Amino acid sequence: MATFAQEPVSYTPASVVNRKASQSTVDEEKAARSDVHSTVSPDDQPHPEQPPSWHHRARIILLAALSALILGWWISATVLPATRHRWIVQTLWAWFFLLVIAFRFIPNSVVTKPVGAIWQASVQGPFFRLPYNIRLAIGWLCLLGIVFGSAFGFKLENGTTYGDRAISVAGLLIFQCGFYLSSKHRSQIPWPTIIVGLFIQQVVALFVLKSGAGFSIFNWIATLASDFLAQADAGSGFFFDADTIAKHWFFVNTLGAIIFFIAFVQMMYYLGVMQWLLGKFAWLFFKLLNVSGAEAVVAASSPWIGQGESACLVRPYVDLMTESELHLTMTSGFSCIAGSVMAAYINLGVPAENLVTSSVMSIPASIAISKMRIPELDEPVTRGHVVVDRGSEEKNPPANALHAFSKGAVFGLIVAGQILTNVLTVLALVAVINGLLTWIGRGFGITELTLQLILGYVFYPITFFLGVPRDEILRVSRLLATKLVANEFAAYKDLQAIMNGSDPLSRRAFTITSYALCGFANLGSLGIQIGVLSAMAPSRGKIIARIAFSAMICGFLSTLQTAGIA
């Protein structure tokens, strides 16, 4: 996948020129300083290597003890019957930290040099010697191969026919044509990014749906994120009673979790953890999809922590994001749900497997769709590696980790206020529009003319291309309209009422609907996105407001595309 990246295109917008000019000035200063320090006299030669200090020896002993503790925990947790059933997750968790500790003393070149040499000689070198159009054609053939293979290579289930699967495949192709025709810069669409993103979406679907290990891993991640955000309820419990917290009100639970999470992230920035994480994501996603590190972090974290919290992970970089980056940030948030609300939907009868799979598949899908809609024309500052340390630019940097946590909480309160006001006003505006439509409709004898009713008929052809059985299309399309105008929770409640009624949906229609509703793309979330990003980057407020609706539609269609694939 890494070798499929397109050669860099030379764009030189004003913002990039200014950024490059300032960067070149800094580089010249660094070079000058380097030249000065490089001219040393013989008397100034470095002294013989000193023995390790007691600080260094203490760190080695501490890390060795920590490694032994992690290894002992892994062995014990794998042997004990009570925890043996989760051995896959335990193994990944334990050995990840063991390798992180080990590579603090082992040079990365021990692994990267031999792997890179083999990769360069056997894959990257021969592949890049081919003309670009031929490489692109190979990519399209691989994508079409996995699409048709996954659609027609597995046995039929739940009364499904190959004709139904053919309709879903046709819908996937029509969606991509629609994104292409509506692209803001069709000539600059990064086709390698689109092809690889759609290919990864198919791979993720096969891994999660066709293997128990895949589902266990991603379900564990979702549960972990949900449990972490739920710790904010302990703070909310100081102000509200247990019955109020158990009702999962947006004002009490969701806003409280956002404030806590922003404070925690700011503390992680102070400790350097977020910079390290952002750097790793930047390298991986740059190699796979040629996107920036900030985009990668937001897209990868949205299914686990939610649309508002995921943007807070890259708060220091939001005011430097390009238009394409901002669009992707919002699209990825709209295209999935958070682990914190997953339990509520499971309680409504939605299979956990469907929720987890839909959210994970939306990661590469949101990247491909957003980059087709608004291609990147500028040069993101976090592409390939983190080149900006915004924390050092604060006028009053925190004194310690606790101070950073406190300052993050204050900023979290500002973000929560932005979210509250935007959600309130957007939903009130929807109510005004519905009231006006109802008043107009009564003049034609229509008693309940609303946005939901109108969009239910508008979505009829879209629902058809998801592969929903013919006699159930209108009911499913109305559920999609409820999700877009109100929210996915209201739509899932309506779905639960239908399934518990006298005329439930068929198995295929229920599965498609449960996937299609799994996303935050609705008018209320539109206010959340605008509020969060505008609070982080006031200077980018006009751009955020201008592209927010486009991002919501792209996120909405991303979940529908996932439903058609699944």
N, C-alpha and C positions, 0 to 999 in steps of 0.2 A: 504493500500500500504506500509505503514511504516513497518508493521510486516513481509513483504515479504523479507526484506533484508537478505542477506546471512551472515552466521557467518564469522567473520574476518579470513582471511587466513594469516598465518605467513610467510611473505617474509622478508628476511634480506639481501638485497643487500648492497654493501659497502657504498653507499651514505646514506642509511637509518641508518646503524650502526653508521657512523660518526655523523649524525644529532642527533640520539638518545643519543650518548655518550655526545655530547656537551650539549644537553638539560638536561641530567641527572646531569651533573656538575652544571648547572645553578640551577636546582631544589635543589641540595644538599646545594648550597650556600644560597638559599632562606630559606631552612629549618633551616640552622644554624643561620641565622639572626633572624628567627622566634623564635628559642629556646632562643636566647639571650634576645630578647625583651619580651618574655613571663615570664621571671623571674623578677618580680617586687616586691618591698618591700611594706609593708603595707602603708608606707608614700607616696608611688607613686600611690596609687589607684586613679582611675579617679574621678574627681570632679563631683558634682551633675550636672545634665543636665542643660545647659545654655539656656535661652530663645532664640528663633530664631533671627538671626542678621537682620539688615535692608536689607542686600543683599538678604537673603532668602525671606523676606516678599515682597520685590520688584519683585522678580522673580515670586512669586505666583500671585501677582496682574497682572503682565504683561501677564502671561500665561492664567489667567482667562479672561482678556480683549481680548486676541487673540482668545480664545475659543468662547466667545460671538460674536466676529466679524465673525468667520467662520460659526457659527450656524445661525446668521442673514443673512449672504450671501446665505446659503443653502435654508433657508425658502423663501427668496426673489426670488432666481433664480428658485425655484420650483413653486412658485405661478405666477410669471410673464408669460404672454402668449408667449413672444418672446423667452424665454429660457426653457419653460416647456417641449419641445420635447426631451431635453437631460437630463432628470431628473435622469436616471440611472447613467450616468457618474458623474454628479454633486453630487449625493448621495455618491457614492463610494469615490470620491475625498474628500468631506467634512468630512465624518465620519472616514476616515482613519486618517486624522490629528487630529480630536477630540480624537480618541482612543489613538494615540501616546502621546498626551498631558496628557490624563487621566492616562495612565499607568506610567507616571513619578511620580505619587503620590500613585497609587494603586499597591500593590505587584502583580507580575505576578502569584504568587502561588494561588491567589484568583480564577483564571481561570484554570491554569495548573493542580493543585492538583485534583480537582473533575473530570476534563476531563480525566486526566491520570489514575485515579483510575478506572473509568468506562471502559476506553479503555483496561487497563491491565487485568481487571477481565473478560470482555466479549469477547475481540478479541485477544489481543496480547498473553496473557497467554495460552489460549487453543490452539491457532494456533501454537505457538512455541513448544508445547509439542508433536506435530506431528513430525515424522521423516522428515529429509530434503527432501528426494525424494518424499514423499507424498505432501509436501508443493509445491515443484516444479511442480508436476503433476497438482495440483489445479490451479497454475498460468497459465500453458499451456492451461488448459481447459477454464479458464476465457478469455484468449486472443483469442483462437479459437472461443469462443462463440460470442465475440463482433465483430470479423472480419466477420464471416459468418452472424451474425445478421444484421450488418450494410449493408452487400452486398445484402442479399436476404430478409431482413425484411421490406424494404420500397418499395413503389410502383414504377413501371418503369416510366421513364421520357425521353422525347426527342428522342423517337424511340429506346431506349436502350432495349436490350434483356437480359434475365438471363444468356445466353451464354456469352455475352460480359462481364458481371460482373464476371462470373466464370473465364474467362481468366485473368482479373485483379487480382483476388484472387490468381490464380496460379502464376502470375508474382511476387506477393508479397512473396510467399513462395520460389520461385526460387532465388529472390534477397537475402533472408536470408541465403539460402544454399550457395550462392556464397560468402557472407561475412564470413561464417563459414569456408569454404574450404580455403579461402585466409587469415585467421587469423594468426597473427604472433605467438600467443601462444594459440592454441586451447584448451589445457587442463586447462587454467586459465581464460577462458571466464566467466565473471560474469553473469550467466544466469538470476538471479533475476533482475539485472539492465536492461538487454535486454528485458525481458518480460514486466516489468513495463513501460519502455520507449515506447515500441510499443503499449501497452495498452493505455497510456496517449495520444499518437498520435491519436488513434481511438476516444477517448473521446473528444479531442479538435475538431476533425473534426465534430462530431455530435453536439457539443455545438455551434460551429460557423456557420455551414451550416444549422442546423435545428432549430435555435432559433435567433430571431431578436436581443435579448439582447446581445448574445455572439458576434455577428458581430459588434454591435454598440460599445461595450467595446473595442475590439481590433482595430477597425477602428479609434477610438478616440486616442488610444495610438500611433498608427502609425502617425496620423495627428499631434499630439503633438510633437513627435520626429522630424518630418519633419519641423515643424514651428520653433522649437528651433535651429536646425542646419542652417535653412535659415537666422537666424540673422547674421551669418557670412558674408552675402552679404553686410551688411552695412559697414563692414570693407573693403571688396573688392571694394566697390563703391568709396573709397577714391583714389584707384589706376587705376580703369577702369571705362569706361562710362557705362550708363545704358543698352545700346544695347549689349555690350559685356557680361555683367552679365546675361542678358535675354537669351543668347544663351546656357547657362549652360555648358560651357566648363569645361573639367576635371581640367585643370590647374588653372582656376579662381575660380570655385565654389567648387569642391570637395576637393582640397588641402586646400583651405581657410577654409572650414568647419572643416577639420581634425585638423588644427593648433588651431583654436578657441576651439574645443572640448577638445583637450589635455590640453590646458591651464586651461579650466574650471574644468576639472577633478582633476588636480593637486591642484587647490584651494580647491576643496571639500575634498581632502585628508588632506590638512592642517587643515581644520575645523573639521575633524573627521567624516564627513558624509559618505564617501566611506567605512571607516572601519565598521561603523554601518550597512550599506547596505550589505556589503560583509558577515558580520556575520549572518545576517538574511537569506540570500540566502544559506549560508553554512549549516545552520541547516536544512532548508526545503529540499534542494536537497540531503543532506546526508540521511535524513529519507526516502525520496521517492526513490532515485536512487543510493544512496551510492557513490556519486561523491563529489569532493572537492568544496569548496566555490568559488574558482577562476574559475573553469570550469562552475559552475552554473551561475555566473554573466555573463560570456562571452556568453554562449549559450542562456540565456534568453534575453540579450540585443541586440544580433545580428540582429533580424528582425526589430528593431526600429532605430538603429543608424548606422549600417553598420559594415563590417568586420574589418576595420582598427580602428574605434573608439571604438568598443566593447573590443578589446584587450587592448586598452589604459586604460580601467577601472581598470584593474588589473596589471598595469605596475610594481608596486613594487614587484610583485610576479613572474613575467615572468622568471627571471633568476633562480628561484628555482623550476620551473615546471618540472615534470617528462616527459618522452617521450610520455606517454599516454595522459597527460594533454595538451601538445603542439599539439598533433594530434587532440584532440577534439576541442581545440581553433580554429584551422584552419578549421576543418570540419564544425563547426557551422557557421563560416563566409561564407564558400562556399555554404551552403545549403539554403540560403535565400537572400533576397534583403533588402535594407535599406529604411526606411520611407522617406528619403530625395529624392529618385528617383522614389517613387511610383507614384507621380503625373504625371511624364513624361510618364509612361507606361499607365496610365489611359487615357491620351490624345491620345495615339495610339489605343484606342478602347478596351483595356483589362479591363474586369469588376473588379472593386475595391474589390468586395467580393472574387474573385479568388485569387487576390494578397495577401490580408490580411490572408485568410485561409491558403494558401500555406506557408507563412512565419511563422505563428504561429505553424502549424503542424510540421514544420521542427525542432523546439526546442527539443522535446523528441526524434524525429527520428534521429537527428544528434548524440545525446548522445548514443543511442542504437547501431547505426551503427559503430561509432568510437570505442566504447568499445569492440565490437565484432572483429573489425579489429586489434586493438592494445590494448589488455587488460592491466589493471594496475597491475604492479608488485612491484612498490615502495609504499611508504607511503607519499602522498601529504601533504605539510605543512598546507594547508587550509582545510583539510577534517574534517567536523563536526563543526569546529570553527576556527576562525582566531588566529593563534598562533605566528605570526610574525608581528611586526610593523616596516616595512622597512623604514618608514619615519624618525625614530629616528637614523638610521644608516648613514644619509647623512653627508658628511664632512662639508658642509656649509648649514645648514637648513635655510629655508626662515624665515625672520623676522616677516612677517605678511601675511595675506591672499593675499594682492595685490602683494607682492613679490613672493609668490608661484604661482600666476597667471602669472606673468612675466617670471619666470623660466620655467613654463610649456609651454609658448609660444615659448621660445627658443628651447626647446626639440621638440615641435611640428614641428618647421621648419626643424629640423634634420630628423624627421620621414617623412615629406613631401618630402624632397630631396631623401630619400631612395626609397620612392614609385615611384617618378618621374623617377629615373634612372632605376629601375627594370622593370617598365611597358614599358618604351621606348625600352629597350634591348630585353625583351621577345617578344614583338610584331614585332620588327625588325627581330628577329630570325625566327619567324613564316613566315614572308615574304620571307626570304632567303630559307626556306624549300619549301614553295609553288613554288618559282621560279625554284628551282632545280627539283621538281616533274614535273612541266610544261615542262621543257626542256627535261626530260626523256620521258614524255608521248608523246611528239610530234614524238618521234622515233617509237611509236606504233600507230600513227595516232590519239592520244587523245589530243585535243587542250587545254583543261583546266583540267589537272590533279592536284588537290589540296588536302590538308588535309580535307577540308570540304567535297569534293566529296567522298573520301575514307571512312571517318567516317560515311557519310550518309548511305552507304551500310553496314558498320560494325554494326551500330545501328538498322538495320532493324529488327532482331529478338527481340531486347530489346523493340523496339516500338510496336511490335506485342503483347507482354505480358503486355503492358499498357492498352490494350483493344481498340486500334485505329481500326476503320473499315478497312477491308482488302485493298480496293482500294485507301486508303489514307496514308498507312504506309510509303511509300517512301518519300512523300512530308514532312510528319511530322519528319521523321528521319533526313532529310537534314536540317530542322530547328534546331533540336537538335545539329547537327554538327556545324552549324553556331554559335550557342550559346557557344559551348565549345571552338572553335578555336578563334572566334572573341569576342563577348560578347552578353549578353541577349538583349541589346538595338537594336543591328543590327538584331537579330533574331525576335524581336517583330515588327520591321519595315517591315521585310519580311512577317511576319504573317499578318500585316495590309494590305500590298499590295495584298496578296492572298485573303483576305476576301473582299476587294474592287474590285477584278477582276471579270472576267466572270465565273470562276469556283471556288467558295469559298469552304472552308472545311465544312463538316457537323457540326451540333451543338455539337455532342459528341467529334469529333476530335478536334474542336476548344477549347472546355473546357479542354480536356486533355493537349493540347499543351500549353494553357495559364498557366496551373499549372506547367508543366514540364520545361518551360523556366524561371520560377521565382526563380532564384538563381544566385549567383556571381561566380559559378564554371566555370572559363574560364582561358585561359593562361595568359591574362593580369592581372587578379586578383591573379594568382599564384605569379607574381612579387610583387604585393601589399603585400600579406601575408608575403612573405619572407623578404621584405624590412622593414615592420613594426616590426615584431618579432625580426629580427636580430638587429635592432636599439635599441630595448629595452633590449635584452639579447645577447650581442656579444659572450659571452662564449658558448651559445647554438646554434651558427650559423650552425655548421655542422649537428647537429640533425635536425634543422629546414629545412635545404635544403634537407636532406635525406628523410624526411617523407612528404614534402609539396605536391608532386605529388599524393601520396596515399590519403592524405586528400582531394585534389581536386576531385579525382574520387569518394570518399565516399560522398562528398557534392553533386556532380552531380547526383549520384544514389539516394541520399536522396530526391531530388526534384522529380525524376521520381517515386519513391515509393509513395510520397505524391500525385502525379497525378493519379496513379493507384487507390489509396484509395478514393480520392475525386470523 
